[in-house]
Amino acid sequence: MYNIIADLHTHSLASTHAYSTIREMVDSAAEKGLKAIAITDHARTMPGAPGPWFFNSMHELPLLYRGILLIAGMEANVIDLNGTLDINETERRDINWLVASIHNLGLPGLENPTVEKCTQLWLNIAPEGECHRPQRQSGVPLRL
């Protein structure tokens, strides 16, 4: 049996297909006994995604709210078989957690996928298992 302590892929009202405020998400996480949630609303190419102002403001979230660690994140879209994401360097600096997702294989840039092409695109997204330790704007590392 698993002991799930965090939900690292959530969407708030800022992604127009979701229905909860961040406070409601925190309340739900606390009720479920979670220790952390990552707020990972959609990046710009997803229809209904929030504007850049949303991610620029993520650093305003308290690190700990109602006993829940809040991780400022984003769900980026994989837009081609090279593993290109729809996120720029400024947006990368505004967040501490990044989820990369393929939403529509077969769209321009993602035509004719194969196991080999898809494997390579994920390797391009995280070369050599690359993972960055999250930090807040202050430069103080989060202790997870």
C-alpha positions as YAML, in Angstrom:
chain: A
units: angstrom
residues:
- id: 1
  name: MET
  ca: [0.00, 0.00, 0.00]
- id: 2
  name: TYR
  ca: [1.20, 3.49, -0.85]
- id: 3
  name: ASN
  ca: [1.41, 6.47, 1.46]
- id: 4
  name: ILE
  ca: [0.77, 9.41, -0.86]
- id: 5
  name: ILE
  ca: [2.03, 12.64, 0.71]
- id: 6
  name: ALA
  ca: [1.83, 15.10, -2.21]
- id: 7
  name: ASP
  ca: [-0.09, 15.89, -5.37]
- id: 8
  name: LEU
  ca: [2.42, 17.30, -7.84]
- id: 9
  name: HIS
  ca: [0.05, 17.91, -10.76]
- id: 10
  name: THR
  ca: [-2.92, 20.17, -9.98]
- id: 11
  name: HIS
  ca: [-4.87, 22.84, -11.85]
- id: 12
  name: SER
  ca: [-6.61, 25.85, -10.33]
- id: 13
  name: LEU
  ca: [-9.32, 28.13, -11.73]
- id: 14
  name: ALA
  ca: [-6.55, 29.78, -13.76]
- id: 15
  name: SER
  ca: [-6.72, 26.81, -16.15]
- id: 16
  name: THR
  ca: [-10.25, 27.22, -17.40]
- id: 17
  name: HIS
  ca: [-11.13, 23.50, -17.29]
- id: 18
  name: ALA
  ca: [-10.51, 23.36, -13.51]
- id: 19
  name: TYR
  ca: [-12.94, 24.53, -10.87]
- id: 20
  name: SER
  ca: [-11.07, 25.14, -7.59]
- id: 21
  name: THR
  ca: [-9.26, 28.07, -6.08]
- id: 22
  name: ILE
  ca: [-5.82, 27.50, -4.61]
- id: 23
  name: ARG
  ca: [-7.33, 27.85, -1.13]
- id: 24
  name: GLU
  ca: [-9.90, 25.14, -1.91]
- id: 25
  name: MET
  ca: [-7.10, 22.92, -3.22]
- id: 26
  name: VAL
  ca: [-5.13, 23.47, 0.00]
- id: 27
  name: ASP
  ca: [-8.19, 22.68, 2.12]
- id: 28
  name: SER
  ca: [-8.75, 19.47, 0.15]
- id: 29
  name: ALA
  ca: [-5.09, 18.49, 0.45]
- id: 30
  name: ALA
  ca: [-5.20, 19.03, 4.22]
- id: 31
  name: GLU
  ca: [-8.39, 16.95, 4.52]
- id: 32
  name: LYS
  ca: [-6.66, 14.11, 2.65]
- id: 33
  name: GLY
  ca: [-3.57, 14.29, 4.88]
- id: 34
  name: LEU
  ca: [-1.24, 15.52, 2.12]
- id: 35
  name: LYS
  ca: [1.90, 17.45, 3.03]
- id: 36
  name: ALA
  ca: [2.38, 19.32, -0.29]
- id: 37
  name: ILE
  ca: [0.77, 20.28, -3.57]
- id: 38
  name: ALA
  ca: [2.28, 21.70, -6.73]
- id: 39
  name: ILE
  ca: [0.17, 24.28, -8.52]
- id: 40
  name: THR
  ca: [0.78, 23.28, -12.16]
- id: 41
  name: ASP
  ca: [-1.59, 25.24, -14.35]
- id: 42
  name: HIS
  ca: [-1.13, 24.98, -18.12]
- id: 43
  name: ALA
  ca: [1.51, 26.82, -20.10]
- id: 44
  name: ARG
  ca: [0.55, 29.24, -22.85]
- id: 45
  name: THR
  ca: [-0.19, 27.01, -25.84]
- id: 46
  name: MET
  ca: [-2.97, 25.07, -24.12]
- id: 47
  name: PRO
  ca: [-6.39, 26.62, -24.84]
- id: 48
  name: GLY
  ca: [-7.71, 28.28, -21.68]
- id: 49
  name: ALA
  ca: [-4.25, 28.61, -20.10]
- id: 50
  name: PRO
  ca: [-3.56, 31.52, -17.76]
- id: 51
  name: GLY
  ca: [-1.48, 34.44, -18.96]
- id: 52
  name: PRO
  ca: [2.15, 35.08, -18.04]
- id: 53
  name: TRP
  ca: [0.99, 37.30, -15.17]
- id: 54
  name: PHE
  ca: [-0.21, 34.18, -13.35]
- id: 55
  name: PHE
  ca: [3.18, 32.47, -13.34]
- id: 56
  name: ASN
  ca: [5.03, 35.75, -12.66]
- id: 57
  name: SER
  ca: [2.93, 36.01, -9.49]
- id: 58
  name: MET
  ca: [3.53, 32.46, -8.23]
- id: 59
  name: HIS
  ca: [6.35, 33.63, -5.97]
- id: 60
  name: GLU
  ca: [3.72, 35.54, -3.97]
- id: 61
  name: LEU
  ca: [2.28, 32.26, -2.71]
- id: 62
  name: PRO
  ca: [3.34, 31.46, 0.83]
- id: 63
  name: LEU
  ca: [5.72, 28.52, 1.08]
- id: 64
  name: LEU
  ca: [3.52, 26.95, 3.74]
- id: 65
  name: TYR
  ca: [-0.22, 27.60, 3.84]
- id: 66
  name: ARG
  ca: [-2.50, 25.94, 6.38]
- id: 67
  name: GLY
  ca: [0.20, 23.33, 6.96]
- id: 68
  name: ILE
  ca: [0.55, 22.45, 3.24]
- id: 69
  name: LEU
  ca: [3.78, 23.08, 1.31]
- id: 70
  name: LEU
  ca: [2.88, 25.02, -1.86]
- id: 71
  name: ILE
  ca: [5.14, 24.39, -4.82]
- id: 72
  name: ALA
  ca: [4.93, 26.94, -7.64]
- id: 73
  name: GLY
  ca: [4.76, 24.97, -10.87]
- id: 74
  name: MET
  ca: [3.54, 24.74, -14.43]
- id: 75
  name: GLU
  ca: [2.42, 22.04, -16.85]
- id: 76
  name: ALA
  ca: [4.34, 22.66, -20.06]
- id: 77
  name: ASN
  ca: [3.21, 21.19, -23.36]
- id: 78
  name: VAL
  ca: [5.55, 19.08, -25.47]
- id: 79
  name: ILE
  ca: [5.13, 20.68, -28.89]
- id: 80
  name: ASP
  ca: [7.32, 18.52, -31.12]
- id: 81
  name: LEU
  ca: [9.15, 15.20, -31.29]
- id: 82
  name: ASN
  ca: [12.41, 16.94, -30.31]
- id: 83
  name: GLY
  ca: [10.96, 17.50, -26.84]
- id: 84
  name: THR
  ca: [10.54, 21.27, -27.21]
- id: 85
  name: LEU
  ca: [8.38, 22.75, -24.45]
- id: 86
  name: ASP
  ca: [6.17, 25.84, -24.67]
- id: 87
  name: ILE
  ca: [7.97, 27.62, -21.84]
- id: 88
  name: ASN
  ca: [10.66, 30.29, -21.98]
- id: 89
  name: GLU
  ca: [13.54, 31.02, -19.61]
- id: 90
  name: THR
  ca: [11.64, 33.75, -17.73]
- id: 91
  name: GLU
  ca: [8.79, 31.34, -17.06]
- id: 92
  name: ARG
  ca: [11.28, 28.67, -15.94]
- id: 93
  name: ARG
  ca: [12.68, 31.09, -13.36]
- id: 94
  name: ASP
  ca: [9.20, 31.86, -12.01]
- id: 95
  name: ILE
  ca: [8.46, 28.25, -11.05]
- id: 96
  name: ASN
  ca: [9.96, 25.50, -8.91]
- id: 97
  name: TRP
  ca: [8.31, 22.45, -10.48]
- id: 98
  name: LEU
  ca: [7.69, 21.56, -14.09]
- id: 99
  name: VAL
  ca: [5.42, 18.87, -15.46]
- id: 100
  name: ALA
  ca: [5.87, 18.10, -19.17]
- id: 101
  name: SER
  ca: [2.92, 16.56, -21.02]
- id: 102
  name: ILE
  ca: [2.00, 15.47, -24.52]
- id: 103
  name: HIS
  ca: [-1.64, 16.36, -25.00]
- id: 104
  name: ASN
  ca: [-2.19, 15.66, -28.68]
- id: 105
  name: LEU
  ca: [-0.02, 13.26, -30.65]
- id: 106
  name: GLY
  ca: [-0.59, 13.82, -34.34]
- id: 107
  name: LEU
  ca: [-0.75, 17.62, -34.19]
- id: 108
  name: PRO
  ca: [1.78, 19.56, -36.27]
- id: 109
  name: GLY
  ca: [5.19, 18.80, -34.78]
- id: 110
  name: LEU
  ca: [3.99, 15.54, -33.25]
- id: 111
  name: GLU
  ca: [3.06, 13.62, -36.40]
- id: 112
  name: ASN
  ca: [4.00, 9.97, -36.95]
- id: 113
  name: PRO
  ca: [5.15, 9.12, -33.42]
- id: 114
  name: THR
  ca: [7.04, 5.90, -32.84]
- id: 115
  name: VAL
  ca: [8.28, 4.34, -29.62]
- id: 116
  name: GLU
  ca: [11.81, 5.41, -30.56]
- id: 117
  name: LYS
  ca: [10.81, 9.02, -31.34]
- id: 118
  name: CYS
  ca: [8.79, 9.35, -28.15]
- id: 119
  name: THR
  ca: [11.56, 7.83, -26.05]
- id: 120
  name: GLN
  ca: [14.03, 10.28, -27.56]
- id: 121
  name: LEU
  ca: [11.79, 13.28, -26.93]
- id: 122
  name: TRP
  ca: [11.58, 12.42, -23.21]
- id: 123
  name: LEU
  ca: [15.37, 11.96, -23.09]
- id: 124
  name: ASN
  ca: [15.72, 15.40, -24.69]
- id: 125
  name: ILE
  ca: [13.45, 16.95, -22.05]
- id: 126
  name: ALA
  ca: [15.47, 15.51, -19.15]
- id: 127
  name: PRO
  ca: [18.96, 14.71, -20.45]
- id: 128
  name: GLU
  ca: [20.87, 12.33, -18.19]
- id: 129
  name: GLY
  ca: [17.99, 12.27, -15.72]
- id: 130
  name: GLU
  ca: [18.44, 16.00, -15.15]
- id: 131
  name: CYS
  ca: [16.48, 17.26, -12.19]
- id: 132
  name: HIS
  ca: [16.90, 20.65, -10.58]
- id: 133
  name: ARG
  ca: [16.49, 21.22, -6.87]
- id: 134
  name: PRO
  ca: [13.56, 23.62, -6.42]
- id: 135
  name: GLN
  ca: [14.18, 27.08, -5.00]
- id: 136
  name: ARG
  ca: [12.01, 30.03, -4.10]
- id: 137
  name: GLN
  ca: [12.64, 33.52, -5.48]
- id: 138
  name: SER
  ca: [14.76, 34.21, -2.41]
- id: 139
  name: GLY
  ca: [17.17, 31.49, -3.53]
- id: 140
  name: VAL
  ca: [16.47, 29.46, -0.39]
- id: 141
  name: PRO
  ca: [16.17, 25.79, -1.40]
- id: 142
  name: LEU
  ca: [12.97, 23.98, -0.55]
- id: 143
  name: ARG
  ca: [13.58, 21.04, 1.74]
- id: 144
  name: LEU
  ca: [11.43, 18.22, 0.43]
...
